[in-house]
Every structure is written in C-alpha cells, then in structure tokens.
Amino acid sequence: MHVRDTQQDVLIIGGGHNGLVCAAYLAGAGLKVRVLERRHLVGGAAVTEEFHPGFRNSVASYTVSLLNPAVIRDLRLHEHGLRVVERPYANFLPLPDGRSFRLGGEHTHSEVAKWSARDAQRLPEYYAMLDRIVVVLRELMRRTPPNVSDRFVLADWLHSAAVAKQLKSLDMRGRRDLLDLFTKSAGELLDDWFEGEPLKAALGWDSVVGNFASPYTPGSAYVLLHHVFGEVNGKAGAWGHAIGGMGAITQAMRKECEARGVAIETDAEVARLLVDGGKAVGVALADGRELRAGIVASNLNPKLLYTKLVEPGQLDADTGQRIRRYRCGSGTFRMNVALSELPDFTAMPGTRLQPHHQSGILIGPSLRYFEQAYFDAKSRAYNPGWARKPIVEVVISSTLDDTLAPPGQHVASLFCQQVNPTIADEDGGWDAHRDTVAKLMIDTVNEYAPNFARSVLGYEALSPLDLERRIGLVGGDIFHGALGLDQMFSARPLLGQGAYRGAFRGLYLCGSGSHPGGGVTGLPGRNAAREILKDLGKGPRPD
C-alpha cells in the first residue's frame, strides 16, 4: 500500500552539498522543504567517514578552495563550526632524478628560476592573466545562463546581456585570453607560456583532475581554469583543509538547514520521479511511500536522474537520446590510506613533519607523462584500462588536522589518474581489478618515498564503479558530467535546461550537472534556489 505525504512545498532528491545549499535558501524564504538522501548520512561526495579502525578521512572530495564565500556567509558555516586551514604552499613534486620542485609560497620565484630564468619572469604575468579572467568568471558562475532552446555556440553566450556586462571589465587582450582558456588545450597554453617541465606539470595538474583526457585535448584549458577560481579565507587561488574533513562542510550545512526548518531524511532512496501531465508532482521511494510537492529539485547527476528515475516514454525522444549521450566518466581512482609514519621522500628525506608533507604532493613530472597515462588507460593496450605509470596526488590531511588519525600516525588521500571509467565484463569489470590498481598506486608513491608501502596499515580503494555505486558519480565523474564546451553554461546539461529548469514543469536541477559544474562550490544549489523562488514569486532570493 502506498502512503502519500503532501506536507512539503519542495522535495529535494539527494543530500549532497548542493542539495543542502538549495534547501537552506528555499527554507530561508519560508518554504517547507524536505531533503531525501539515499545513504545513511548527508554530504554526497563531501563526507568524512572512518575507513580503517581509528582513521577517518574525506572519502571522495578532499580539499577546499571552490566553496563560494557567499554560501559560507549566508549559511553561517563558520558559526556552525567550519574552520579551514591553508597549506603552507600549493604543490611539492618529487622528480625521478631525485630532485624536487615546489610551487607556491615565498620561495616560488627562486624555485622556478632553478629550472628556467625565463619562466620565473613570466610566472607573475601568467598569474596576473588568470586573475583578470577569474574576477569575471567568479561573477559569471553566480549567474543563471540564458536558456537557449535550440542552437548554441560560445559566441551566443559571450554576447548575452549578462555576460557582456561582465566582459566590459576586460580589455581586448583579456577577452582573447578568455577565449583561449575556453577553447585551447592546457598543454598548448602552458607550452606557450613556459619551458620548465615541473612547472608545467604543477600548473597542468588541474587540467586532468577528474578529466579523462590528455592535457593536450582541446578544451582542457577550461578544466584548469575551473579549478583556479576559488579562494580560502579570502586568499584567491589558495587551497585548504576543513578541520574534521570535508564532512565538516556538509554537517555545518545540515545544521543551518535544520535551523531553518528543513526536514532531512537519510536512508530514503528515491526510486521514481512522479510525473503527471508533463509536470513533476513528487517522488516514489524505495520503501513504498509516495511524497508529493509542487516543486521537485534534483541534486543527482542528470544522467542518473533521467535514465534511472524517469519512466521510459515520459521524456521526449530527442531529450532521451541526448541524455543517454551526455558525457560522464572520470579517470579517477580514489584511495584513503592509513599510515604508520609520514613518507620519507628521496628528494626530501625524513619522516619528521616538514612543510612539503602539508602540501599537495604530485607524482607526475611532466605534461607528456600525463598524456601517456591517459593514452594507456584509454587504449587498454597494456591492461584492461589503467595507466602503467599513473598520476597520483597525495594529500596527507592529518598533517593539518590531528583529529583524523591516532597520535603519531597519519591518513593520506590518494587522488589517482588515469584509469578507464569502465572495464569490460569479459575482463572481469572493475571489481576484479580494484586491488591490483590500488597496489600500483601505492607502488607508484613508493618509488619516490621508499618507506611508503611498508607504512600502509590499511586502505580503502574506490574505483570509478565504486564511486558510482556509493555516491552516485556516474562513471566516477566527479563533475556530474564532463566540462566540455558542449556541456557548459546554457548547454549544461542540455540546451533548454541550462537555467536550472528540467524536462518537466515543476522539476529543477540543483546539482553539479548544472551551471557552473562540479567542485564543492555550492553555486548550482544557490543559483537553482534563486530561479525556483523567482518562479514562485517569493523572496528573499540569493543575489
């Protein structure tokens, strides 16, 4: 027997960070909001969980920069206990020849100059170029794209009234730089600017994060740009760590939601979107309940929403075909590792805590190394689908946050690229190869820190398939859809749905599959809430 409940104005499918942000803004305007989360805790990819006895870590998303300051302020996240500490510098690259490279902090100029005096002179100009673009981009990320319904090209978006207003702050050189960053490859861009391979690797890492592509793939420069428009504690472009892990962010969001009267249900899996006469009218849960509301907002990957929760035939044929072609799939293999001691790098010896242990430690010395890792995983020429020499970023969160591990021991996040999002059934699928690839990742770090493998007390390995099953990241896609020009701005996820309004009346999209895309920003949720309130004629609305 179905139990019907109509005691809410808005139902939100998925309690990831964007769903919580959207809920908080809607409740702040006086709406009755209910959030439905399939797992036992809210937070989506931004959660902290124990993965080995006595060791906790940020399970998937693991570092802070992109979280929008307006979201932090409006949802009173600091008042709810959020504290973010900064890395001493951005990146440490141990290199195959025993040398090392550091990026960020007061020694940046001298460090870059060791490799190229020309690069040391050009780096401030490069950062200034990015800063000019990012100032505009930050503002555009907060705006709703024009809801183009048929034909869309980049020029249409750039000439829209809202964008044109922002572009007035850029001179012609700045506009050309912006177009380069939207259309060129990261490799082409960085090769034009610099000659030192470690510097290009450190800067180009952002272009392959969660992006199953070569750094020389056209459009990858935008993925690089997407990662640099953040800030930490008012410092643009900085990266930090949330004390207590990424779950501290979403637990603070939950507290604000509850303070505003949002009802949050965990262990509440949505099985089906209810559609009547072309309008979304509620959801059916796996436990047999039916919940009704005038508005339904989805925090899910759009592909997951439309292919799993919508009954066949309810979508028009064109939308159905296009959503099936919506590109999802990340080259990410994610590990949480419990360590008995800190890594002892050949290039920077010692297990005593040093600043490089608190930075993003990047195993991957060049853009060509990045490219070969992608070719290996894409071609499956050497194995069922992973790089022979993978790219690994190691972030040892416990060096900044002693709440995560027992005294004297540590936790490390290994964010690994490139692996193929899918492994063929005839090759056993991902479940057959998870531990083989996990050992490869540990051995890759061990080549540069020979004590690493023996210091591993335990680990949790998450393949792309695990990320999909556990937290709904289709193909392991951390962005809820590839960040290509065909899937950005007004075309995210599809033309006609770029303004947060879904395929049915009363259905809205508030997750990372809508503008401005992935990362823990809170902006899709904030922007979607504004559009919902606009359609309802209610306020206050986020600006």
C-alpha positions in Angstrom: 0.0 0.0 0.0 1.3 3.4 -0.9 1.5 6.0 1.8 1.0 9.6 0.4 2.5 12.6 2.1 1.8 16.2 0.8 3.3 18.1 3.8 6.0 20.0 1.9 6.4 22.6 -0.8 9.7 21.3 -2.2 11.2 17.9 -2.4 15.0 17.7 -3.0 16.4 14.4 -4.3 19.9 13.9 -2.9 21.5 15.4 0.2 24.8 16.3 -1.4 26.2 19.8 -0.6 24.3 21.5 -3.5 21.1 19.9 -2.4 21.6 21.2 1.2 22.5 24.6 -0.1 19.4 24.8 -2.3 17.3 23.6 0.7 18.6 26.2 3.0 17.9 29.1 0.7 14.4 27.9 -0.1 13.6 27.3 3.6 15.0 30.8 4.3 12.3 32.2 2.1 9.6 30.4 4.1 9.1 27.2 2.0 8.6 23.8 3.6 11.4 21.7 2.3 12.3 18.0 2.6 15.6 16.5 1.6 15.8 12.8 0.7 19.2 11.2 0.9 19.8 7.5 -0.1 22.7 7.0 2.2 22.9 7.0 6.0 24.4 10.5 6.0 24.2 13.6 4.0 27.0 15.2 2.1 27.3 13.3 -1.1 31.0 13.3 -2.2 31.8 15.7 0.7 31.7 13.4 3.7 34.1 12.2 6.4 34.0 8.6 7.4 36.1 6.0 9.2 37.8 3.8 6.6 40.2 1.9 8.9 39.9 1.4 12.7 40.8 4.7 14.3 41.3 6.5 10.9 38.9 8.9 9.3 39.2 10.9 6.1 37.3 12.8 3.5 36.1 9.9 1.4 35.9 11.4 -2.1 36.2 15.2 -2.3 39.2 16.0 -0.1 40.3 19.7 -0.4 38.8 23.1 -0.1 39.0 26.1 -2.4 36.0 26.5 -4.6 33.4 26.8 -1.8 31.8 30.1 -2.6 32.2 32.9 0.1 28.5 33.9 -0.3 27.4 30.4 0.6 29.8 30.3 3.6 28.3 33.6 4.8 24.6 33.1 4.0 24.5 29.6 5.6 26.6 30.7 8.6 29.0 27.8 8.1 31.7 29.3 10.3 29.2 29.8 13.1 28.3 26.1 12.8 31.9 25.1 13.4 33.5 25.2 9.9 37.2 26.0 10.1 39.5 25.9 7.1 43.3 25.9 7.4 45.7 26.6 4.5 48.5 24.6 3.0 52.0 26.2 3.5 52.4 26.1 -0.2 50.5 24.6 -3.1 52.5 21.6 -4.5 55.5 19.5 -4.0 56.8 17.4 -6.9 59.4 14.8 -6.2 61.1 14.0 -9.5 62.5 10.8 -11.0 66.1 12.0 -10.9 66.0 12.7 -7.1 65.4 16.4 -7.4 62.2 18.1 -6.4 60.1 21.2 -7.3 57.9 23.3 -5.1 55.2 25.7 -6.2 53.7 28.4 -4.0 54.8 30.4 -1.1 57.7 32.8 -0.7 60.2 30.6 -2.5 58.3 30.3 -5.7 60.5 32.7 -7.8 63.8 31.1 -6.8 62.4 27.6 -7.2 61.1 28.3 -10.7 64.3 30.1 -11.6 66.3 26.9 -10.9 64.7 25.4 -13.9 64.2 28.5 -16.1 65.0 32.2 -15.5 62.6 33.0 -18.3 59.8 31.1 -16.5 60.5 32.9 -13.3 60.0 36.2 -15.0 56.8 35.1 -16.8 55.0 33.3 -13.9 53.8 36.6 -12.3 52.4 37.7 -15.7 50.7 34.3 -16.1 49.0 34.6 -12.7 48.0 38.2 -13.5 46.4 36.9 -16.7 44.4 34.3 -14.8 43.5 36.8 -12.1 41.9 39.1 -14.7 39.9 36.3 -16.1 38.9 34.8 -12.8 37.5 38.0 -11.5 35.0 37.9 -14.3 34.5 34.2 -14.2 33.7 34.2 -10.4 30.8 36.6 -11.1 29.5 34.6 -14.1 29.5 31.5 -12.1 26.9 33.1 -9.8 24.6 34.0 -12.7 21.9 31.9 -14.5 22.9 31.2 -18.1 20.5 32.3 -20.9 18.1 29.4 -21.5 18.9 28.9 -25.2 16.5 26.3 -26.5 17.8 25.4 -30.0 21.2 26.5 -31.3 24.0 27.5 -29.0 27.6 28.4 -29.7 30.1 30.1 -27.4 29.7 33.4 -29.1 26.0 33.4 -28.2 26.8 33.1 -24.6 29.6 35.7 -24.7 27.2 38.2 -26.3 24.3 37.7 -23.9 23.4 40.8 -21.9 24.6 39.4 -18.5 27.9 38.2 -19.8 28.5 41.3 -21.9 28.1 43.4 -18.8 30.9 41.5 -17.1 33.1 41.4 -20.1 33.2 45.2 -20.1 35.9 45.0 -17.4 38.2 43.1 -19.8 40.2 44.8 -22.5 40.7 43.1 -25.9 43.7 41.3 -24.6 41.7 39.9 -21.7 38.9 38.8 -24.0 41.4 37.0 -26.2 42.9 35.3 -23.1 39.4 34.3 -22.1 38.6 32.7 -25.4 42.0 30.8 -25.3 41.1 29.4 -21.9 37.7 28.3 -23.1 38.9 26.6 -26.3 42.6 25.6 -26.2 44.2 22.7 -24.6 46.0 23.2 -21.3 49.2 21.7 -22.8 49.2 24.2 -25.7 48.5 27.1 -23.4 51.3 26.1 -20.9 53.8 25.3 -23.6 53.3 28.8 -25.0 53.9 30.3 -21.6 56.7 28.2 -20.1 59.6 25.8 -20.8 60.2 24.1 -17.4 58.5 20.7 -17.3 58.0 20.5 -13.5 56.3 24.0 -13.5 54.0 23.0 -16.4 53.2 19.7 -14.6 52.3 21.5 -11.4 50.1 24.0 -13.3 48.7 21.5 -15.7 47.6 19.0 -13.0 44.4 21.0 -12.6 43.5 20.3 -16.3 43.4 16.5 -15.7 41.8 16.4 -12.3 38.6 14.4 -12.8 39.0 14.8 -16.6 39.5 11.6 -18.6 41.5 13.4 -21.3 45.0 14.3 -22.3 46.3 17.7 -21.2 46.6 18.4 -25.0 42.9 17.8 -25.6 41.2 21.0 -26.9 39.1 22.5 -24.1 41.2 21.1 -21.3 42.4 24.7 -20.5 38.9 25.4 -19.2 39.2 22.5 -16.8 42.4 24.1 -15.5 40.6 27.4 -15.2 37.6 25.8 -13.4 39.9 24.8 -10.6 41.6 28.2 -10.0 38.5 30.5 -9.4 38.3 29.5 -5.8 39.7 31.0 -2.6 40.4 30.1 1.0 39.9 32.6 3.9 39.8 35.5 1.4 43.0 34.4 -0.4 42.3 33.9 -4.1 43.6 30.7 -5.7 44.6 29.1 -2.3 43.8 25.5 -1.3 43.0 24.4 2.2 41.7 21.7 4.5 38.5 21.7 6.5 39.2 20.6 10.1 37.3 17.3 10.5 37.4 16.7 6.8 35.0 17.6 4.0 32.1 16.3 6.1 32.6 19.3 8.4 31.3 21.4 5.5 28.2 19.4 4.8 27.5 18.9 8.5 27.6 22.7 9.0 25.2 23.0 6.1 22.9 20.4 7.7 22.8 22.4 10.9 21.8 25.5 9.1 19.1 23.6 7.1 17.7 22.2 10.3 17.8 25.7 11.9 15.6 26.9 9.1 13.1 24.0 9.4 14.3 21.7 6.6 13.3 18.1 7.1 16.2 15.8 6.2 15.6 12.1 5.7 18.5 9.7 5.3 18.2 6.1 4.2 15.4 7.4 2.0 16.1 6.2 -1.6 14.1 7.7 -4.3 13.0 5.1 -6.8 11.0 7.1 -9.3 10.1 10.6 -10.2 6.3 11.1 -10.3 5.1 12.9 -13.4 1.5 13.8 -14.2 0.5 15.6 -17.4 4.0 16.8 -18.1 4.6 18.1 -14.5 6.7 16.7 -11.8 4.4 16.2 -8.8 6.5 14.2 -6.4 8.6 11.0 -5.9 8.1 7.4 -5.1 10.6 6.0 -2.5 12.0 2.5 -2.4 10.2 1.8 0.8 6.8 2.3 -0.9 6.0 5.8 0.2 4.9 8.5 -2.2 5.7 12.1 -1.4 4.0 15.0 -3.3 5.1 18.6 -3.7 4.6 21.4 -6.1 8.4 21.6 -6.7 10.9 18.8 -7.1 14.6 19.7 -7.3 17.3 17.1 -8.2 20.8 17.1 -6.9 21.6 14.0 -8.9 23.8 13.6 -12.0 21.2 14.4 -14.8 22.0 11.2 -16.5 21.2 9.3 -13.3 18.0 11.3 -12.8 16.6 10.8 -16.4 17.7 7.3 -17.0 17.0 5.7 -13.6 14.2 7.7 -12.0 12.1 8.7 -15.0 9.9 6.1 -16.6 10.6 5.2 -20.3 8.4 7.2 -22.6 7.9 10.2 -20.3 10.9 12.0 -21.9 10.5 13.1 -25.5 12.6 11.1 -27.8 15.2 13.8 -28.6 15.8 14.6 -24.9 16.1 10.9 -24.1 18.6 10.3 -26.8 20.7 13.3 -25.8 20.8 12.5 -22.1 22.0 9.0 -23.0 24.8 10.7 -24.9 25.6 13.1 -22.0 29.3 12.5 -21.4 30.1 11.2 -17.9 33.2 9.4 -16.9 36.3 10.4 -14.9 39.7 8.9 -15.0 39.7 8.9 -11.2 40.7 6.2 -8.8 40.4 7.3 -5.2 42.2 5.9 -2.2 42.1 6.6 1.6 45.3 5.2 3.2 46.2 4.8 6.9 49.9 5.3 7.5 52.2 4.4 10.5 54.5 7.3 9.6 55.0 10.1 7.1 56.5 9.4 3.7 60.3 9.6 3.5 60.9 11.1 0.1 64.2 10.5 -1.6 64.1 14.1 -2.8 63.3 15.5 0.6 64.3 12.9 3.3 62.8 12.5 6.7 59.7 11.2 8.4 59.6 14.2 10.7 56.8 16.6 9.8 58.0 19.1 7.2 56.1 21.7 5.1 56.1 19.5 1.9 54.1 16.9 3.8 51.4 19.5 4.2 51.2 20.4 0.5 49.6 18.7 -2.5 52.3 16.1 -3.3 52.2 15.4 -7.0 53.6 12.2 -8.6 53.8 13.2 -12.3 56.8 15.1 -13.6 55.6 16.4 -17.0 52.6 17.0 -19.3 53.9 14.2 -21.5 53.7 11.9 -18.6 50.1 13.0 -18.0 49.3 12.4 -21.7 50.8 8.9 -21.7 48.8 8.0 -18.6 45.7 8.9 -20.5 46.7 7.0 -23.6 47.4 3.9 -21.6 44.0 3.9 -19.9 42.0 4.9 -23.0 43.6 2.4 -25.4 43.7 -0.6 -23.0 46.8 -1.6 -24.9 48.7 -2.8 -21.9 46.0 -3.9 -19.4 42.2 -3.7 -19.1 42.2 0.0 -18.6 44.7 1.9 -16.4 47.9 3.8 -16.8 51.2 1.9 -16.4 52.6 5.0 -14.7 49.7 6.8 -13.1 49.4 10.3 -11.9 48.9 10.5 -8.1 48.3 13.5 -5.9 48.9 12.7 -2.2 47.4 14.9 0.4 48.2 13.9 4.0 45.3 15.6 5.7 46.4 14.6 9.2 49.4 16.9 8.9 47.0 19.8 9.1 44.3 18.1 11.2 45.2 15.8 14.1 41.5 14.7 14.6 41.7 12.2 11.7 44.3 9.7 13.0 45.7 8.3 16.2 48.7 10.2 17.6 51.9 9.7 15.6 50.0 8.2 12.7 48.5 9.7 9.5 45.9 9.5 6.8 46.5 10.2 3.2 44.2 10.9 0.3 45.4 9.5 -3.0 43.7 11.1 -5.9 44.8 9.0 -8.9 44.6 9.5 -12.6 44.2 7.9 -15.2 42.0 4.9 -15.2 39.3 4.0 -17.7 35.8 4.7 -16.3 34.7 1.2 -17.4 36.4 -2.1 -17.6 34.8 -4.7 -19.9 32.8 -7.5 -18.4 34.9 -10.0 -20.3 37.9 -8.6 -18.4 36.1 -9.0 -15.1 34.9 -5.4 -14.6 36.3 -3.1 -12.0 35.7 -5.4 -9.1 38.2 -7.9 -10.4 41.0 -5.3 -10.6 40.4 -2.9 -7.8 43.2 -4.2 -5.5 45.6 -4.6 -8.4 45.3 -1.0 -9.3 45.4 0.0 -5.6 48.8 -1.7 -5.2 50.0 0.0 -8.4 49.1 3.4 -6.9 50.9 2.6 -3.6 53.9 1.3 -5.5 54.0 4.5 -7.6 54.3 6.6 -4.5 56.8 4.2 -3.1 59.2 4.8 -6.0 59.6 8.3 -4.7 59.2 7.6 -0.9 60.7 4.1 -0.3 59.1 3.7 3.1 55.5 4.3 1.9 54.4 0.8 1.1 55.6 -0.7 4.4 54.0 2.2 6.3 50.5 1.3 4.9 48.3 0.0 7.8 45.2 -0.3 5.7 43.4 1.4 2.8 40.0 2.0 1.1 40.1 1.9 -2.7 37.3 3.4 -4.8 37.3 2.6 -8.5 35.0 4.7 -10.8 32.4 1.9 -10.4 32.6 2.2 -6.6 32.2 6.0 -6.8 29.1 5.4 -8.9 27.6 2.8 -6.6 28.4 4.5 -3.4 27.7 8.2 -4.1 26.1 8.4 -7.5 29.0 9.6 -9.5 28.2 8.1 -12.9 31.3 6.6 -14.4 33.2 8.0 -11.3 32.6 11.5 -12.8 33.4 14.0 -10.0 31.8 16.8 -12.0 28.4 15.1 -12.8 29.3 15.4 -16.4 32.4 16.3 -18.5 33.3 20.0 -18.6 33.4 20.4 -22.4 32.0 23.3 -24.3 29.1 21.2 -25.4 28.2 20.6 -21.8 28.8 24.0 -20.2 26.8 27.2 -19.5 23.5 27.2 -21.3 24.2 23.7 -22.6 24.6 22.1 -19.1 23.3 19.5 -19.1 21.3 20.2 -22.3 20.1 23.2 -24.3 16.7 24.2 -22.9 17.7 23.1 -19.4 20.6 25.4 -18.7 18.6 27.7 -16.5 18.1 25.0 -13.8 14.6 24.1 -15.1 14.4 20.4 -16.0 12.5 18.4 -18.6 9.1 18.7 -16.8 7.3 21.6 -15.3 8.0 21.8 -11.6 11.3 19.9 -12.0 14.6 21.8 -11.2 18.2 20.8 -11.4 20.3 21.9 -8.5 23.4 19.7 -8.7 26.8 19.8 -10.4 25.3 18.7 -13.6 24.0 22.2 -14.0 25.9 25.5 -14.3 28.7 26.1 -13.2 29.6 22.5 -12.9 31.5 20.4 -10.4 33.6 21.0 -7.4 32.4 21.8 -3.9 31.2 25.3 -4.7 27.5 25.4 -3.6 26.8 27.6 -6.6 24.5 25.2 -8.5 22.3 24.9 -5.4 22.4 28.6 -4.7 21.6 29.5 -8.3 18.8 27.0 -8.6 17.2 28.2 -5.4 17.1 31.7 -6.9 15.3 30.5 -10.0 12.8 28.5 -8.0 12.0 31.5 -5.8 11.7 33.7 -8.9 9.2 31.3 -10.5 7.2 31.2 -7.3 7.3 34.9 -6.8 8.9 34.5 -3.4 11.9 36.0 -1.6 14.4 36.8 -0.3 16.4 35.4 -3.1 20.2 35.0 -3.3 21.7 37.7 -5.5 
